Amino acid sequence: MRLSELSHRSGVSVATVKYYLREGLLPPGTPVTARQAEYGEEHLRRLRLIRALLTVGGMTISQARDVLAVADDPAFSRHEQLGIAQYMLPPQVTPPPEDDPQQPEWDTTHEELRGLLAELDWRVYDEAPAINTLTRAVVALRDLGYPFPLDSVRQYAEALHPMAEVEAGLIEEQYPVLEEAIEAMVAYTMLNEPVLLALRRLAHEDVTARRYGRGPKGGADAKPEPDAQPGRDAQPEPSEPGPDSKPDR
């Protein structure tokens, strides 16, 4: 296909495709004349991946270029090719500088978390960005006086690991092509995390409702109790007619 068709089928403007070509994100097509080239299905897949890295993944052009360079290098294993894409995803948390008052607490917590991952026998690199993200969260909680022991971190880790197994198996089965696998990994990482956050908040609402006896009853057809609906004035129940009452005429 020519450049115009590649643009039409991918939904990426011709100017943007040319920009990706200049930046080395998209490999050149096969020349047919001095000023024209042919592009194939592999270019469509690569454009989908580029858009996923930049829009869904929030990467910079430089970060996306690094991910694609590793993807194109057969010297790297599939684990490394998928892993570098995840390592480039936000948030990118860095340790505090050495003169920061929080730095000693950061180092202690960081080592505790690395030790926990070793106990769990998780095969992760010490430089994994997610360890820094986890460290910052635990340090912040503890600084505010909220206890967050390692046993709690362990419970979260043990609950989430089976989910990672399911997602990894799905990607391996459904997306054998490397570009599609990287794209799926980015999508599952970035778009599933809001799902997990939302479900956790809903679970908290359910738990507190059960603990304190409030909230609607469970079930698909459940409706909130009348007194749980703000902004509605309660109406008195109509009284039953008494034995001496007379019907209105």
WOMONOR-V231759 format. One record per backbone hydrogen bond with DSSP energy under -0.5 kcal/mol. CO is the residue of the C=O (numbers start at 1). NH is the residue of the N-H. Records with the same first field share a line. If there is no record, write none. Layout:
BEGIN
CO=NH  NH
END
This chain:
BEGIN
1=39
2=6
3=7
4=8
5=9
6=10
7=11  12
13=17
14=18
15=19
16=20
17=21
18=22
19=23
20=25  26
21=24
29=31
30=38
36=32  33
38=30
40=43  44
41=45
42=46
43=47
44=48
45=49
46=50
47=51
48=52
49=53
50=54
51=55  56
52=57
53=59
57=90
60=64
61=65
62=66
63=67
64=68
65=69
66=70
67=71
68=72
70=73
72=74
73=76
77=81
78=82
79=83
80=84
81=85
82=86
83=87
84=88
86=89
91=93
97=100
100=103
102=106
103=107
104=108
105=109
106=110
107=111
108=112
109=113
110=114
111=115
112=116
113=117
114=118
115=119
116=120
117=122
118=121
122=124
125=128
128=131  132
129=132  133
130=134
131=135
132=136
133=137
134=138
135=139
136=140
137=141
138=142
139=143
140=144
141=146
142=145
145=147
149=152  153
150=154
151=155
152=156
153=157
154=158
155=159
156=160
157=161
158=162
160=164
161=165
162=166
163=167
164=168
165=169
166=170
167=171
168=172
169=173
170=174
171=175
177=181
178=182
179=183
180=184
181=185
182=186
183=187
184=188
185=189
186=190
187=191  192
188=192
189=193
190=194
191=195
192=196
193=197
194=198
195=199
196=200
197=201
198=202
199=203
200=204
201=205
202=206
203=207
204=208
205=209
206=210
207=211
208=212
209=213  214
219=222
225=228
226=229
228=230
229=232
231=233
242=245
END
